[in-house]
Amino acid sequence: MAQSQFTNGLPTAVDLGHHINSKSRARHPSPLKDIIQFMAVDDMVSLAGGLPHPSFFPFKTATVTASPPTAGESPCLLELPLDGFLQYGSGTGNAQLRAWCGEFTQRVHRPAYADWNVLLHPGNTNAWSKVVSLLCETDDYILCETYTYPSAQAFWIPLGIKAAPVASDAEGMRADTLAQTLRDWEDSYPGTRRPRVLYLVSVGSNPSGVTMSTKRRRDVYDVCIEYDVIIVEDDPYFFLQYPEYDAGDSVTEGPEFVGSDEFLRSLTPSMLQFDHQGRVIRLESFSKTLAPGLRLGYFVANPLFTERLLRATEVETQDPSGLSQALTLRLLQSWGIDGYLGWLQGLGVEYCRRRDWMIDAFSQHFRVGYAAKATGTLVAHLGDVPIFSFVPPTGGMFIWACFNLAQNPAFEELRHDEKVVDPEQVMADRLWRQFAEAKVLLTPGSYYHPWQGPDKVTTNARGATPLTTYFRFSFSMTTQEEMERGIARMAQVIRASWKLEQ
Amino acid sequence: MAQSQFTNGLPTAVDLGHHINSKSRARHPSPLKDIIQFMAVDDMVSLAGGLPHPSFFPFKTATVTASPPTAGESPCLLELPLDGFLQYGSGTGNAQLRAWCGEFTQRVHRPAYADWNVLLHPGNTNAWSKVVSLLCETDDYILCETYTYPSAQAFWIPLGIKAAPVASDAEGMRADTLAQTLRDWEDSYPGTRRPRVLYLVSVGSNPSGVTMSTKRRRDVYDVCIEYDVIIVEDDPYFFLQYPEYDAGDSVTEGPEFVGSDEFLRSLTPSMLQFDHQGRVIRLESFSKTLAPGLRLGYFVANPLFTERLLRATEVETQDPSGLSQALTLRLLQSWGIDGYLGWLQGLGVEYCRRRDWMIDAFSQHFRVGYAAKATGTLVAHLGDVPIFSFVPPTGGMFIWACFNLAQNPAFEELRHDEKVVDPEQVMADRLWRQFAEAKVLLTPGSYYHPWQGPDKVTTNARGATPLTTYFRFSFSMTTQEEMERGIARMAQVIRASWKLEQ
């Protein structure tokens, strides 16, 4: 594996081997190791490997044209290396690509310990499944945000694993609440194992849109040391960070480009930057920065964990697609680290523009103003009725809106109907369908409810704020004109549902 | 999913839902289904999907040059479609590619039931891990051949699953032994669940090289109906079938090319061809026919199983690499089914040639002759001493040689040393290392011992034939000259070890 060369007197990872679960502990190193060692001997005749002969691979050359990293430069013509990329790999992924990812990690994140490793994986969905299979036992609890990414949960729920959600605010997960949850664990969840894994989407969180502040990261990291928790930082939106929303600002221009170092300084740091023990597993993905179809990303973690993850890789997936590796390697080599950082800066500008389009579309159809400037929360009213509130995100692709149902007459009826167990959810379902019938699709907040077991499903049982429900707005995929049309339709439905004047 | 259109009055799959394990049963369908249904509505504004915008994908065009399907034609220039292949997919894989695989399956295998399905996967390693996770519970037994593929086992061993090996002969796994194993299960393995899964590499088996005969397939299938066993046919070498070895035949010419239909008739049929109940899960791979680096293959199975496998795909891997899919689709479209069948026929010719090179190399350094013509087993002697025996394969890439240690003086010493628990294995390890030091690498037979638990590890406890040990010879990767050199070195080591005259 590509071990860090940037030791500089930093500490090495502490021994976290006790976190490796029984299944992962039971994996044996590949018996091929002996053979591989001998294969390197000069003049060796190997009748051992069961590989197809490369002369029978039909692909001869591959050429890709790609955008330049920043506007105004010439397009890139990439001749892909095919030798080695069409054959079986070793599980770790291509050495050159791993080395590139290692160098990039050092430049961007400057991890606080010496012996971190890089291991390629076929996308964060798969990476997360491998991490759960590395660390969790059946019936464990996983710490997560109040609202969490449903595909991550969908992997762990069938294993009998439940979520232990920890409240967040505008700075991300609260460190004090995390500490309290862990301190009171045996009282709150008697007879269960205290959680050992914290799952975090710490930049532009899906769905909440929140980016965790630097101070909060330090505090959460310290709590995780105190209670011996492994932090899994699933961070596909890391480079889609952008400035705070300013209603007065022109949205068409966007921020100016700055140099790589200034760009990097502008980013909220990864947990890796404080990780002097090696207790952060970072899931890095090219899906949001290059293309999801590559199905390519990499782990950054301590060497004990990457060794076990490699054992899992050998028997569960093998290397990521060789074509995806070859193309990504050539592109990144062609662009260079600074070129790639320029590309990423450009992406941030684009997604920032889209966030502003969305909030502007809200402003066209609602009266939008700060609840109280200090909180950073914007409230969208129709007349004097507050309809929904949100914190404008500074990263990612999502606006997470809390709808206030208190003044909705249909909801009032549901609340007083004794047969209705969860009036908030019934109202949410009804609104979602009315929006869809009016031809605007939102994502229902219920998708992001952490699974805490069948007895904690309703708004009440989950301990969620009564009289509210959430919808997620994605601003990544639509044009400004479509957003405006969609929000106009939503406003229409709301007027009708709330029985407000048209 | 690409459901078969070739019903023709065939039965539909019987209900095999009771085979789905508790974990797989607990998977929920993706909640996005409601959203996806509405997305298709005309003029819908979707603010629901959290996808990156495709205008920010840097890849613009991709061109690959490829071999023609058969010699003498012009090379193919493939312009890859990128639209749709760079974005997130739905888990099922590209519809066009699935349809192609479905049509190909119908042409080649003519499944005996109507409602089989195709689902893409990222290679058979991953496919097998998904099948174990679909069907097996912790501490189950899996039926397999006497010697089985180690990577398949390496996935299941950490789950507490053990192998129940079933004896094979030159026609493959014995149906009578399989029936007996299942009939006597409760006596032989008291307190354990009777196996429900049979793992088979039924063409050019790794390591045994055996291709299962048609009659044996029917008989094994019938036993599997009787005992309600699901057959997993991991069949990467299916198209590397070739004629029987004939010592008198010229090896440089190889067989002549025939038309597609005649080629298909020449192949031992897949289990699918008898599968009127839908109890075969076929793992199809492009690794041995196009290139392993594609990390691409597909399941053929009944719709109940493919639905659950899709649920697993959504949370464990997502679609295979879009680039791999795009390239494979374009190549197969360019070649056409008959072109691809021509390519496959060519591969068979090449691997057949290599098998013959290997046996010829044996013949140069050993006296090779039939043990008894009826058995098809060849024995390699030095002088009058039988050293190893093997059945010349008619498929795949491997020769599986049984070494006869009886007349080896070093082994004699080991046998009579009371301190040596497993003299056969000690001798095998010693020989392997001596071969490697003489610069010829073989794969030790011990890699392929089915894991039956810690009490069944030694030659004796496994019930293996005493005084023997196995080595696997791969003939896929070396030139004829290298093979000859390697076998010469091996013969030298054997002469020394057996203390035969030089």
Interface residues (C-beta under 8 A of the other chain):
Chain A: K23 S24 A26 R27 H28 S30 P31 I35 F38 M39 V41 D43 M44 V45 S46 L47 A48 G49 G50 L51 P52 H53 F56 F57 P58 F59 K60 T61 A62 T63 V64 T65 A66 S67 P75 F85 L86 Q87 Y88 G89 P122 G123 T125 N126 S129 P150 S151 A154 F155 I157 P158 L159 N206 S287 K288 L290 A291 P292 G293 L294 R295 L296 E314 V315 E316 T317 Q318 D319 P320 S321 G322 L323 S324 L327 L331 W343 L347 E350 R354 M358 M397 F398 A436 K439 V440 L441 L442 T443 S446 Y447 R472 F473 S474 F475 S476 M477 T478 E482 M483 R485 G486 R489
Chain B: K23 S24 A26 R27 H28 S30 P31 I35 F38 M39 V41 D43 M44 V45 S46 L47 A48 G49 G50 L51 P52 H53 F56 F57 P58 F59 K60 T61 A62 T63 V64 T65 A66 S67 P75 F85 L86 Q87 Y88 G89 P122 G123 T125 N126 S129 P150 S151 A154 F155 I157 P158 L159 N206 S287 K288 L290 A291 P292 G293 L294 R295 L296 E314 V315 E316 T317 Q318 D319 P320 S321 G322 L323 S324 L327 L331 W343 L347 E350 R354 M358 M397 F398 A436 K439 V440 L441 L442 T443 S446 Y447 R472 F473 S474 F475 S476 M477 T478 E482 M483 R485 G486 R489
